[in-house]
Amino acid sequence: MSYTLVHNKQENKYEYHIDGHIAYITYDDKNGKMHLTHTVVPDELAGKGLARTLLEDVLEQIKKDNKKAVAQCSYIVKYLEKHPEAKGYFS
């Protein structure tokens, strides 16, 4: 399934809006590096692989913006352990 990534710059979040719920990744932009700080998927949307899809979309957007990501969220650190091919997105 495909979702539309929303960049909520006011709240420093990348979001998916699904069925009245919001899944998101928060970040801090520090000198062009996107420090990904927290991943949240509401219970109503859990178990569908949404965190992974959201993260992969966020990484693609960061790449398009010519920036690098920094993993500061435990979910993202674990994702990198399982997907070493994604390390190119990170500094």
C-alpha positions, 0 to 999 in steps of 0.5 A: 500500500502507498501513503503520502508523506507529509513534511510538517515543518512547523512540528519537525515531523514527517507524517502519514495521515491514515484513517484519522490517525497520524504515524510520524517520525520527528527530527532535528535539523542540525547543520543539514543533518536530519537527526531522526529522534522518534518514530510513532505508529498509533496502536490502530495502525500497528502490525502493518509494517508502517514504521518501515515504510514511513522510514524508507519514505523519509530517507528518500525525502532526505536524500532528495533534499541533499541531506544525510540522516542521523539515527537517534531513535531506537527503532531506526538503529534496529532498522539499520542493523537489519538493513545495512544497505541503508547506511548510505542515507546516514552520516 
